[in-house]
Amino acid sequence: MKSAALALFVLAAIAVEAQAPPSFREGVLAFEKKDWAAAERSMRETLAGNPNEVNGTVSIAGSWFETYVPHYFLARALAKQGKCAEALAEFAESERQGVTPSIPDFAAHLKTRDGCGSQPKKETKPKKVDVFVVPLEPEPRPVPVPVPVPVPKTTTQAVPIESHKTEKQLVAGIAAYLRGDYEQTTTLLAASKFTDRAAAAEAALFRAAARDALYRIGGSKNDALRRDVERDLKTYRELNPNGRPDPRVFPPRICSAAALGGG
């Protein structure tokens, strides 16, 4: 009886050996060397030849035998490379075929999924960035960019603003212009009297640019608005004759008109 059982075992082992592609041995050897990429390649080749896991062993080297479970070895090789979505699919297939759950050592790794858990890692979606919308005008102009200081430097020497209230008013007006709210820019910068020469010049320049934008958006038909633009530019030139508006902030026509009186 014992010899008959042994004969059956040998026949079963021979049958498994015959069903196992040579790439299975190569994959197991690569797995033991921690060459995960090579193990992945070999196990994928093995599955192409025979995807059915069986509770029988394959000779790897000498007296070293391994159960023929290519899905299991592929799953672990993928998990070691961080390819969790693919690894989980292979773990699930190995579990479905029923060989690995019956072997304690394999079942332990099957349960932990080699660190991949039971669900694939969700990719972090990039945060949406608000789009800075600039009102369309008949004549293209540069997109306004934030100015790093409350008052853009158009003179070679900074002049302090005397009143904190008017400084806040100027800063609010500039911020409104940069976000394309030209009506608000005009309202804020026309409501205050700027006693400081530099602040008054900047207020006139931003007021002129805002009014010019409103004039263009309105189809260039409002003569009163056009005259206001010319008056603001004249004020700017008188207060800051050497001023050179920043072309990153103001359209070319404003830069050109504001610098006409420059030396």
C-alpha positions in Angstrom: 0.0 0.0 0.0 2.8 2.4 0.9 4.6 1.8 -2.4 1.4 2.3 -4.3 0.8 5.7 -2.5 4.4 6.7 -3.2 3.9 5.8 -6.9 0.8 7.9 -7.1 2.7 10.9 -5.5 5.6 10.5 -8.0 3.1 10.3 -10.9 1.3 13.5 -9.6 4.6 15.3 -9.3 5.7 14.3 -12.8 2.3 15.5 -14.1 2.8 18.9 -12.4 6.3 19.2 -13.7 5.0 18.5 -17.2 2.3 21.2 -16.9 4.7 23.9 -15.5 6.5 26.0 -18.1 10.2 26.5 -17.5 9.6 30.2 -16.8 8.0 29.2 -13.5 11.4 28.1 -12.1 13.0 31.2 -13.5 10.3 33.3 -11.8 10.7 31.6 -8.4 14.5 32.0 -8.6 14.1 35.7 -9.4 11.6 36.1 -6.6 14.1 34.7 -4.1 16.8 37.1 -5.3 14.3 39.9 -4.8 14.5 40.8 -8.5 10.8 41.7 -8.6 10.7 43.0 -12.2 12.3 39.7 -13.5 9.9 37.7 -11.3 7.0 39.6 -12.8 8.1 38.9 -16.3 8.7 35.2 -15.8 5.4 34.7 -14.0 3.4 36.5 -16.7 5.1 34.2 -19.3 4.2 31.2 -17.0 0.5 32.2 -16.9 0.5 32.5 -20.7 1.5 28.8 -20.8 -0.6 27.5 -17.9 -2.8 29.8 -15.7 -4.2 27.0 -13.5 -2.7 26.7 -10.1 -2.4 23.1 -8.7 -1.6 21.6 -5.3 1.5 19.9 -6.6 5.2 20.8 -6.6 7.7 21.8 -9.2 11.4 21.1 -8.8 13.3 24.4 -8.7 16.8 23.2 -7.8 18.0 20.0 -6.2 15.7 19.2 -3.3 13.9 22.6 -3.6 10.3 22.2 -4.7 7.6 24.9 -4.9 3.8 24.5 -5.3 2.7 25.6 -8.8 1.0 28.9 -7.9 2.1 31.5 -10.6 -0.8 33.9 -9.8 0.4 34.0 -6.2 4.1 34.7 -7.1 3.1 37.3 -9.6 0.8 39.0 -7.1 3.7 39.3 -4.6 6.2 40.5 -7.2 3.7 43.2 -8.2 3.1 44.2 -4.6 6.8 44.6 -4.0 7.0 47.1 -6.8 4.0 49.1 -5.5 1.7 48.0 -8.3 -1.1 47.4 -5.9 -4.1 47.5 -8.4 -2.6 44.7 -10.5 -1.3 42.8 -7.4 -4.8 42.7 -5.8 -6.3 41.2 -9.0 -3.7 38.4 -9.0 -4.1 37.8 -5.2 -7.9 37.5 -5.8 -7.4 35.1 -8.7 -5.0 32.9 -6.7 -7.5 32.9 -3.8 -10.4 32.0 -6.2 -8.5 29.0 -7.5 -8.2 27.7 -3.9 -4.7 26.3 -3.7 -2.9 29.1 -1.7 -5.7 29.4 1.0 -5.0 25.8 2.0 -1.3 26.3 2.6 -0.6 28.3 5.8 2.5 30.2 4.6 0.8 31.2 1.4 -2.4 32.1 3.2 -0.6 34.5 5.5 0.6 36.6 2.6 -2.7 36.2 0.9 -4.4 37.8 3.9 -2.0 40.8 4.1 -1.8 41.2 0.3 1.8 42.1 1.0 1.0 45.6 2.2 -1.4 46.4 -0.6 -4.5 46.0 1.5 -7.9 45.0 0.1 -8.4 48.1 -2.2 -6.2 49.8 -4.7 -4.7 53.1 -3.6 -6.7 56.0 -4.8 -4.8 58.5 -6.8 -4.7 62.0 -5.3 -6.5 64.4 -7.7 -4.7 67.7 -8.2 -6.4 70.6 -6.6 -8.3 72.9 -8.9 -6.8 76.3 -9.3 -9.1 79.2 -9.8 -8.8 80.7 -13.2 -8.0 84.4 -13.4 -10.6 85.9 -15.8 -9.7 89.1 -17.6 -12.6 91.0 -19.4 -12.3 91.0 -23.1 -11.4 94.2 -24.8 -11.3 95.2 -28.5 -7.5 95.7 -28.2 -5.5 92.8 -26.6 -3.5 93.8 -23.5 -1.3 91.9 -21.1 -3.0 89.9 -18.4 -2.6 91.8 -15.1 -0.2 90.2 -12.6 -0.2 90.7 -8.9 2.2 93.5 -7.8 4.4 92.3 -4.9 4.1 95.7 -3.0 1.1 97.8 -2.2 2.2 100.6 -4.5 4.0 99.7 -7.8 7.4 101.3 -8.0 7.3 103.7 -10.9 9.9 106.1 -9.5 13.5 105.5 -8.5 12.8 106.6 -5.0 10.1 105.4 -2.7 8.0 108.1 -1.1 6.0 107.2 2.1 2.2 107.6 2.1 1.1 110.0 4.8 -2.3 108.7 5.6 -3.0 105.1 6.5 -6.6 105.5 5.4 -5.6 106.7 1.9 -3.0 104.0 1.7 -5.7 101.4 2.3 -7.9 103.1 -0.3 -5.1 103.0 -2.9 -4.3 99.3 -2.1 -8.0 98.4 -2.4 -8.2 100.2 -5.8 -5.2 98.5 -7.2 -6.5 95.1 -6.0 -9.8 95.8 -7.8 -8.0 96.7 -11.0 -5.9 93.5 -10.9 -9.0 91.3 -10.6 -10.6 93.2 -13.5 -13.2 95.1 -11.5 -12.8 98.4 -13.2 -15.9 100.1 -11.9 -14.8 99.4 -8.3 -11.3 100.7 -9.2 -12.7 104.0 -10.4 -15.0 104.3 -7.4 -12.3 103.7 -4.8 -9.6 105.8 -6.4 -11.9 108.8 -7.2 -13.4 108.9 -3.7 -10.2 109.8 -1.9 -8.0 112.8 -2.0 -4.4 111.7 -2.0 -2.2 114.3 -0.4 1.0 112.4 -1.0 2.4 113.1 -4.5 3.5 109.5 -5.2 0.2 108.0 -4.1 -1.8 110.6 -6.0 0.2 109.8 -9.2 -0.4 106.1 -8.8 -4.1 106.6 -8.1 -4.4 108.7 -11.3 -2.6 106.1 -13.4 -4.7 103.1 -12.2 -7.9 105.3 -12.5 -6.9 106.1 -16.1 -6.3 102.5 -16.9 -9.6 101.4 -15.4 -11.6 104.1 -17.1 -9.8 103.3 -20.4 -10.8 99.6 -20.0 -14.5 100.6 -19.4 -14.3 102.9 -22.4 -13.1 100.1 -24.7 -15.5 97.5 -23.3 -18.3 100.0 -24.0 -17.4 100.2 -27.6 -15.3 103.4 -27.4 -18.5 105.6 -27.6 -18.5 107.4 -24.2 -16.7 110.7 -24.9 -17.0 111.8 -21.3 -15.2 108.7 -20.1 -12.5 109.3 -22.8 -12.0 112.8 -21.5 -11.7 111.4 -17.9 -9.0 109.1 -19.1 -7.0 111.9 -20.7 -7.4 114.0 -17.6 -6.1 111.2 -15.3 -3.1 110.6 -17.6 -2.3 114.3 -17.6 -2.5 114.4 -13.8 -0.2 111.4 -13.7 2.4 113.0 -16.0 2.3 116.2 -14.0 2.8 114.4 -10.7 5.4 112.0 -12.0 7.0 113.3 -15.2 9.6 110.6 -15.3 7.2 107.8 -14.6 7.3 104.6 -16.6 4.2 102.4 -16.0 4.9 98.6 -15.7 4.0 96.9 -19.0 3.1 93.8 -17.1 0.3 95.6 -15.4 -0.9 98.2 -17.9 -1.8 97.9 -21.6 0.6 99.4 -24.2 -1.7 102.4 -25.0 -1.7 103.4 -21.3 2.1 103.0 -20.9 2.7 105.0 -24.1 0.3 107.8 -23.2 1.5 108.0 -19.6 5.1 108.4 -20.7 4.6 111.1 -23.3 5.6 113.8 -20.9 8.6 111.8 -19.5 12.1 113.0 -19.8 
